[in-house]
Amino acid sequence: MSVIKVTPSPIRIIPKGLLTESALAWVVTSKYMDGLSRLVGGFAGR
């Protein structure tokens, strides 16, 4: 009989939130780039 050990999930930045740290960083970066492209008046490559 084999035993499967499960490690606890890491602590989230937002408790009970669905976003992981990397997804949250992607959202923040995307919003920053969108705002920056509007401020400059150009297109910031998407």
Secondary structure, 3 states (H helix, E strand, C coil): CCCCCCCCCCCCCCCCCCCCHHHHHHHHHHHHHHHHHHHHCCCCCC
